[in-house]
Structure formats: C-alpha cells, structure tokens
Amino acid sequence: MGTFLYEAVLPNPKLDTPTPKKIVLATFGSLGDLYPYLSIARELKRRGHHPIVASAERHRKAVETANLEFAPMRPEWPAPDQMERAFAPVMDARGGTKYLFEKLILPQLRESYDDLLSLCRDADLLISHSLVPAAPLVAQTMGIAWISCVLSPIFLASRRDPPRLPIAPQIGDWPLVGKAWSRALLSLVQKRLLPTTQLIAALRVDLGLAPGAHPIFAGQHSPQRVLALFSPHFAAPQSDWPCQTRLTGFCFYNGEGELPDEVQSFLEDGAPPVVFTLGASSIHAARDFFEQSFEAIRSTPLRALFIVGDNSASLPNAPSKVSLVSYAPLSQLLPRTAALVQHGGAGTGALAWRAATPMLIVPQANDQPDNAVRFARTGAARVLWRHQYRANRVAQELQLLRGAAHYSHRAEVMRARIEKEDGAKAACDEVEEVLNGAR
C-alpha cells in the first residue's frame, strides 16, 4: 500500500471540457445511499455527460424526479409489508452487517452482476457504492474504467484511526489501550465476515477472475480511484487508506422537494421544534424509541416533529405538542429547528452541520456508532448509546444541547467549514481526470 498524500480536492475550472461520456453510477440502500450519487450525477449531466443511475426499482421515482436516467439493478428491496421483518435484523449490533449481505444482497449477486454488465457494455466509466459487490466483478471482467466510493470512514477500515464497531463502540474510549483493542476487534470482524462472501468468491471462479481481496473491505476499492464522499472535518485522511483515495467533501442533494403544508404550519405555530428521525432503515428496528422520546418531550417545554415513515398507525399516543409526519426534506427543515435526534447517518449528520443544528445521536448498528463518535468529536453533537435511551436521560440531553451555548457555537463553526466545500464538483473533477487517463 502506497503512501497517502492528501491534498484538498477543490473544483478545477481549468479542466478542459471533456467529450461527453456514458457513466453508470451503481448504488444500493436507502435514500441516504442514493442522494450523494444523484448529486454527482446531476453535476456530471451539467458538464455534458450521460449519467445513468442504477439501483433498486424503489428508487426510480427519486432518480427520475431529479431529471436523471434510471436503470433497475437487483437486488430489489423487500415489499412494504415485509420491511420491518427484513430490516430489523440489519440493525442488530452483532450480526447486522452479516445479515445484510447474506440475506439481502448476496442471494441476488448473479442477477445484480447481469444487470450491471448489460448497462456497462457501452459505458465509459463505472462508479460504485460499497454495497454493490457486483461492481468490482463487472469492472474487472470488462476492463472498464472504475471509481469506487465510500460514504463513511468505516469502509476504509483504517488501523491508524480504527472505527468504532457496533459490537463494542465504547472500547475506543479506553485510555491507552482503546485503539489497540479496536484494531483487534476490526481484525476479528473481518475474519468472521469472510465466510459470508463465499458466493462472491464462487462467482469470481465462474468468471475466470483471480481471487481478490476481502470483498467487504479492501476488495471493494478500485485501484484507479477511491472517492471518500465526506469532509476531512469528519474524518482526517490516514496513511493506511488506499493511496488512490481522494476526499471530496459531502455531496449534498438539493432536489428533495418543498416542506409539506402540515410541516410548514407546525413550524409557524410555535418555537423551533426538536426533530426526531431514525432514517429509512433504522426506523424498522425502533423498539421503544418513540415511547421513550414522547415521554421525554412531555417532561420538557420543547416541541417536537417526528419523521416516522409509514409507521404512524403503530405508534403510541403522542403529546399534543408533537407532530408526526411520514416525510420531510431535512435540507429544508433543519435550518428551522432547535436540535436533531438521529441514528448516526453520515448524510443526515452532514445536513445538520450545514444547518448549524446541534445533534443528539442514538446509533444502532453498521457504520452508525463510528459516525456518531466522529460527529461528537467536533463538539456539535452528543452520543447516547441505544441501551441508555430512556426518557429522563433523553430530556436531560436535549436540555443540555439547548442550554449550553457551546453546542450551538460549534455547530456554527462546522457550518462555516462545510460551506467552503463542494463535494459533487470535486468528485466530478476526479471523474474527469480518470476519464482523461490521469494516473
């Protein structure tokens, strides 16, 4: 592994206007996994290229609303009435990642490969997400130019800055030995996940490809370019990252639409509320989150707005000063709120930084604990581990976020820093360098 040399990636107006290229962007997951790719695709289209966003059919509307071309790529998400059953195990701290690959992604690996191979036959470049294990196989089979992306630092698996893994996230806080234990735990997790990837290894044999690196870790990274689609203020570059890694800054997507009328009315009817959201995946493993949250709001003078997806019918009775909505665009909502309670999504936290909104983060699984700790390091957020999430503690944390000027001040500092970045433009500059054959 080469030496990592970090240089801030900023838009380069001096790049020659390229010949239009067909670029396939392959992603899988929730809207948080889709939106950064929509941001990049729109910038590529603005530059005259032909981007195609390949993802599950459920994302067709969002892609086409962004005035982009959509192509279906399996695996498809479970049916709406199966979402809770399918996604609750994904939020298990011990086995969530293993379940995600074994039950939701890899059973349709061959179908995903076939879909992506067909799309890439006349493409000039493939851009892939960490949860599309078919992408490296297509790139290596076809010899097509390939850029891989990561949305959060945990996918770079640094041992110099070891991630907080959900199985024991507080280990990293231990004085002197925290990092050593975190490195050991990371090695253990990598070893335990390797049998999960046997379907990938078998498909590589069928395709005549040599054995590759660990598909969930080093094997997902392109040797040509790895784009870290987050800010250096979120994770500083490390010398053991792949040497072809470039930090771009967060890629914000601003096409979510306007605030619903009911949200507008609630915002205008009183003091700025606290917003509660668990994201599209975590909400299916909410457990007692809503019950404890409602009780916390009852004991404070705060108002609250909960983004609950399609779950409003199954929730306990909410206080009168609480509004329940199925969806609201956070980019429009957060600048008008007092604080945010969220699950540890990297994109959600980035939006809070951009809106200078203090956060209380309640991570559950996968990359969420690591993201939570990184947001909290800046002083603009606090972390409450899932087993600590009780009404009296939540009320205390919210009062602290609202009462201590430190958190608002740090949130403003982070907004000023984030405003200087343009992740989508920086990413597209890197795309055009790869297309132009830059080494």
Secondary structure, DSSP 8 states (H G I E B T S, - for coil): ------------TTS------EEEEE--SSHHHHHHHHHHHHHHHHTT-EEEEEE-GGGHHHHHHTT-EEEE-S-----GGGHHHHHTGGG-TTTHHHHIIIIIIGGGHHHHHHHHHHHHTT-SEEEE-TT-THHHHHHHHHT-EEEEEESSGGGG--SSS----TTSGGGGGSTTTHHHHHHHHHHHHHHHHGGGGHHHHHHHHHTT----S-TTTGGGS-SSEEEE-S-TTTS---TTS-TTEEE--------S----HHHHHHHHTSS--EEEE-HHHHGGG-TTHHHHHHHHHHTSS--EEEE-TT-GGGS----TTEEEES---HHHHGGG-SEEEE---HHHHHHHHHTT--EEE---STTHHHHHHHHHHTTSEEE--GGG--HHHHHHHHHHHHH-HHHHHHHHHHHHHHTT--HHHHHHHHHHHHHTT--
